[in-house]
Amino acid sequence: MIKPEAVSIEQAFGFANNRAFCKYVCPVPVLQKITSRFSLLKVKIDPAKCVDCGMCEKVCPMDVKLLEYKNNNQRVLSTECIWCDTCIYECPQNAIASTIGLDAGFKERINYR
């Protein structure tokens, strides 16, 4: 008898995203998103140092579109950013840093595939 392969939650619900459960079902991020909106610590890309290689976006586990924030000269305002600093460590130009400050704009960019 042939056993059917295990079907992941993403496949069962037809989501093409590898974090579908985290984005759409898990209740924990609700409070985290509210507090991250007003966080003083956020990531910023220095446009003078950045060469648009895209390495930061490739290694980001949360699929945040970091270069869009750089092009608008903003800190990363996305509540999807978990501040893991992977982008900081992988940037070949050392153009990304954690910064402290307040942001007036609350425009968020989320990558929906």
Backbone as JSON, one array per atom type, in Angstrom:
{
  "sequence": "MIKPEAVSIEQAFGFANNRAFCKYVCPVPVLQKITSRFSLLKVKIDPAKCVDCGMCEKVCPMDVKLLEYKNNNQRVLSTECIWCDTCIYECPQNAIASTIGLDAGFKERINYR",
  "N": [[0.84, -1.18, 0.0], [0.58, 2.17, -0.86], [1.61, 5.04, 0.8], [0.15, 8.26, 1.21], [1.87, 11.34, 0.65], [2.92, 13.61, 3.2], [1.05, 16.54, 3.74], [1.65, 19.92, 3.88], [0.57, 22.69, 5.93], [0.52, 25.05, 4.43], [0.25, 24.08, 1.81], [-2.17, 22.77, 2.07], [-4.01, 24.82, 2.47], [-3.62, 26.24, 0.21], [-1.74, 28.27, 0.07], [1.02, 30.03, -1.22], [3.15, 30.87, 0.14], [5.94, 30.46, 2.28], [5.63, 31.1, 4.92], [2.99, 31.14, 5.64], [1.33, 30.24, 7.74], [2.36, 31.7, 9.93], [1.83, 34.33, 9.1], [-0.97, 34.44, 8.66], [-2.49, 32.83, 10.41], [-1.43, 32.34, 13.03], [-1.82, 33.61, 16.32], [0.0, 35.05, 17.89], [1.69, 37.12, 16.68], [0.06, 39.39, 16.57], [0.08, 41.13, 18.85], [2.82, 41.6, 18.84], [3.2, 42.97, 16.43], [1.89, 45.38, 16.91], [3.47, 46.54, 18.96], [5.94, 46.63, 17.64], [5.58, 48.56, 15.73], [5.97, 50.97, 17.03], [8.56, 50.83, 17.88], [11.78, 51.81, 19.0], [14.19, 50.89, 18.1], [15.42, 50.11, 15.0], [16.19, 48.93, 11.67], [18.39, 50.45, 9.32], [19.39, 51.41, 6.07], [22.27, 52.7, 4.65], [22.23, 54.87, 2.04], [24.45, 55.92, 0.69], [26.5, 54.06, 0.96], [25.42, 51.68, 0.04], [25.24, 49.35, -2.65], [23.2, 48.28, -4.06], [23.1, 45.43, -4.3], [21.38, 43.52, -3.41], [21.68, 41.48, -1.59], [20.85, 41.68, 1.07], [18.05, 41.46, 0.94], [17.85, 38.9, -0.08], [18.76, 37.26, 2.0], [17.04, 37.82, 4.06], [14.91, 36.49, 6.42], [12.27, 37.1, 6.68], [11.32, 38.13, 4.34], [11.33, 40.91, 3.79], [11.15, 43.88, 1.92], [13.79, 45.44, 1.7], [15.36, 47.21, 0.14], [13.55, 49.0, -0.94], [12.91, 50.64, 1.19], [15.4, 51.8, 1.55], [15.65, 53.23, -0.85], [13.73, 55.16, -0.42], [14.9, 56.53, 1.58], [14.39, 55.78, 4.27], [14.02, 54.32, 7.54], [13.61, 50.81, 8.2], [10.35, 50.2, 8.27], [8.6, 48.14, 8.36], [6.43, 45.9, 9.97], [6.92, 43.31, 9.74], [9.6, 42.87, 9.98], [11.83, 41.27, 12.08], [14.02, 42.04, 13.38], [16.41, 40.58, 13.31], [18.97, 40.93, 12.47], [20.29, 39.66, 10.4], [20.55, 40.7, 7.83], [22.3, 42.8, 8.32], [24.7, 41.5, 9.03], [25.27, 40.12, 6.68], [25.62, 42.0, 4.68], [27.77, 43.07, 2.19], [28.93, 45.58, 1.96], [28.76, 46.82, 4.39], [26.61, 48.54, 4.81], [24.31, 48.56, 6.25], [22.7, 49.17, 9.32], [21.74, 48.99, 12.79], [19.55, 51.29, 14.21], [18.6, 53.97, 16.42], [15.67, 55.72, 17.14], [12.79, 57.82, 16.37], [10.02, 57.38, 14.22], [8.14, 59.24, 11.94], [6.59, 58.61, 9.76], [4.35, 56.0, 8.84], [4.18, 54.15, 6.85], [4.02, 51.02, 5.52], [5.67, 48.26, 3.98], [4.82, 45.22, 2.78], [5.73, 42.05, 1.7], [3.87, 40.28, -0.38], [3.53, 37.3, -1.89]],
  "CA": [[0.0, 0.0, 0.0], [1.34, 3.42, -0.97], [1.14, 6.07, 1.72], [0.22, 9.6, 0.63], [2.86, 12.22, 1.25], [2.37, 14.58, 4.15], [0.71, 17.82, 3.13], [1.86, 21.0, 4.83], [-0.56, 23.62, 6.1], [0.52, 25.98, 3.29], [-0.31, 23.39, 0.65], [-3.57, 22.45, 2.33], [-4.81, 26.03, 2.31], [-3.33, 26.84, -1.09], [-0.85, 29.42, 0.18], [2.31, 29.84, -1.89], [4.14, 31.5, 0.99], [6.46, 29.51, 3.26], [5.29, 31.57, 6.26], [1.55, 31.39, 5.63], [0.78, 30.05, 9.09], [2.78, 32.84, 10.75], [1.19, 35.57, 8.65], [-2.42, 34.45, 8.58], [-3.19, 32.01, 11.39], [-0.86, 32.43, 14.37], [-2.3, 34.8, 17.03], [1.06, 35.73, 18.64], [2.21, 38.35, 16.09], [-0.84, 40.55, 16.68], [0.66, 42.05, 19.83], [4.17, 41.97, 18.42], [3.12, 43.98, 15.37], [1.5, 46.65, 17.53], [4.61, 47.11, 19.66], [7.04, 46.89, 16.71], [5.27, 49.8, 15.02], [6.5, 52.09, 17.8], [9.88, 50.47, 18.37], [12.85, 52.79, 18.8], [15.29, 50.21, 17.41], [15.07, 49.63, 13.67], [17.29, 48.8, 10.72], [18.46, 51.49, 8.29], [20.42, 51.2, 5.05], [22.92, 53.94, 4.23], [22.23, 54.91, 0.58], [25.77, 56.26, 0.17], [27.32, 52.86, 0.97], [24.72, 50.56, -0.6], [25.47, 49.2, -4.08], [22.0, 47.58, -4.57], [23.4, 44.05, -4.67], [20.21, 42.72, -3.07], [22.01, 40.4, -0.65], [20.04, 41.84, 2.28], [16.72, 40.91, 0.67], [17.98, 37.45, -0.3], [18.96, 36.55, 3.27], [16.01, 38.2, 5.04], [13.98, 35.39, 6.64], [10.9, 37.61, 6.69], [11.03, 38.64, 2.99], [11.09, 42.36, 3.81], [11.75, 44.57, 0.77], [14.67, 46.42, 2.34], [15.86, 48.22, -0.79], [12.52, 50.02, -1.12], [13.09, 51.6, 2.29], [16.64, 52.53, 1.26], [15.37, 54.17, -1.93], [12.94, 56.26, 0.14], [15.69, 57.08, 2.68], [13.66, 55.52, 5.51], [14.35, 53.12, 8.3], [12.69, 49.73, 7.87], [9.15, 50.38, 9.07], [7.76, 46.96, 8.25], [6.24, 45.13, 11.2], [7.39, 41.96, 9.44], [11.01, 42.79, 10.37], [11.98, 40.75, 13.43], [15.26, 42.62, 13.88], [17.33, 39.46, 13.51], [20.27, 41.45, 12.06], [20.9, 38.85, 9.36], [20.91, 41.6, 6.74], [23.47, 43.58, 8.76], [25.89, 40.64, 8.98], [25.52, 39.64, 5.32], [25.86, 43.1, 3.74], [29.2, 43.15, 1.87], [29.4, 46.96, 2.02], [28.49, 47.34, 5.73], [25.72, 49.7, 4.61], [23.11, 48.41, 7.07], [22.98, 49.29, 10.75], [20.62, 49.19, 13.7], [19.51, 52.68, 14.62], [17.64, 54.34, 17.46], [14.98, 56.95, 16.77], [11.35, 57.79, 16.18], [9.61, 57.55, 12.83], [6.85, 59.92, 11.78], [5.82, 57.89, 8.74], [3.98, 54.64, 9.23], [3.91, 53.38, 5.65], [4.63, 49.7, 5.63], [5.69, 47.46, 2.74], [4.84, 43.8, 3.06], [5.89, 41.26, 0.48], [2.91, 39.21, -0.58], [3.89, 36.6, -3.13]],
  "C": [[0.89, 1.25, 0.0], [0.73, 4.45, -0.04], [1.19, 7.44, 1.03], [1.25, 10.44, 1.37], [2.18, 13.2, 2.19], [2.16, 15.92, 3.44], [0.88, 18.89, 4.19], [0.62, 21.89, 4.89], [-0.65, 24.57, 4.91], [-0.1, 25.34, 2.06], [-1.79, 23.12, 0.85], [-4.46, 23.66, 2.12], [-4.52, 26.76, 1.01], [-2.46, 28.08, -1.02], [0.48, 29.1, -0.48], [3.45, 30.38, -1.04], [4.63, 30.5, 2.03], [6.17, 29.93, 4.7], [3.79, 31.86, 6.37], [0.94, 31.25, 7.01], [1.11, 31.25, 9.97], [2.03, 34.12, 10.39], [-0.32, 35.59, 8.86], [-3.15, 33.73, 9.7], [-2.72, 32.24, 12.82], [-1.31, 33.72, 15.08], [-1.2, 35.61, 17.72], [1.51, 37.04, 18.0], [1.3, 39.58, 16.2], [-0.27, 41.57, 17.65], [2.06, 42.49, 19.45], [4.14, 43.04, 17.34], [2.77, 45.35, 15.94], [2.71, 47.3, 18.19], [5.77, 47.42, 18.7], [6.82, 48.17, 15.91], [5.91, 51.0, 15.7], [7.88, 51.82, 18.39], [10.9, 51.57, 18.07], [14.0, 52.19, 18.0], [14.8, 49.65, 16.09], [16.31, 49.62, 12.79], [17.22, 49.94, 9.7], [19.62, 51.17, 7.35], [20.96, 52.56, 4.62], [22.99, 53.96, 2.7], [23.59, 55.22, -0.04], [26.69, 55.04, 0.07], [26.73, 51.71, 0.16], [24.96, 50.55, -2.11], [24.32, 48.43, -4.75], [22.29, 46.16, -5.04], [22.23, 43.11, -4.36], [20.47, 41.58, -2.1], [21.14, 40.48, 0.6], [18.65, 41.24, 2.1], [16.76, 39.41, 0.47], [18.07, 36.69, 1.02], [17.89, 36.85, 4.31], [15.01, 37.05, 5.21], [12.52, 35.82, 6.6], [10.48, 38.2, 5.34], [10.66, 40.12, 2.97], [11.81, 42.97, 2.61], [12.59, 45.75, 1.28], [15.1, 47.53, 1.4], [14.82, 49.3, -1.08], [12.61, 51.07, -0.02], [14.35, 52.43, 2.06], [16.39, 53.59, 0.2], [14.54, 55.35, -1.47], [13.64, 56.93, 1.33], [14.95, 56.97, 4.02], [14.3, 54.36, 6.25], [13.32, 52.07, 7.93], [11.5, 49.79, 8.82], [8.25, 49.16, 9.08], [7.65, 46.24, 9.59], [6.64, 43.68, 10.98], [8.85, 41.78, 9.88], [11.1, 42.35, 11.83], [13.3, 41.18, 14.06], [16.26, 41.53, 14.23], [18.77, 39.83, 13.17], [20.99, 40.59, 11.03], [21.36, 39.73, 8.2], [22.17, 42.42, 7.07], [24.74, 42.76, 8.61], [26.25, 40.23, 7.56], [25.82, 40.75, 4.32], [27.36, 43.22, 3.45], [29.78, 44.56, 1.98], [29.26, 47.58, 3.41], [27.61, 48.59, 5.68], [24.5, 49.66, 5.51], [23.5, 48.45, 8.54], [21.68, 49.37, 11.53], [20.68, 50.62, 14.2], [18.46, 52.89, 15.69], [16.99, 55.64, 17.02], [13.48, 56.75, 16.68], [11.05, 58.03, 14.71], [8.24, 58.2, 12.77], [5.97, 59.17, 10.79], [5.52, 56.48, 9.16], [3.64, 53.79, 8.01], [4.71, 52.09, 5.69], [4.58, 49.0, 4.29], [5.82, 46.01, 3.15], [4.91, 43.05, 1.74], [4.87, 40.15, 0.46], [3.21, 38.57, -1.92], [2.66, 36.05, -3.78]]
}
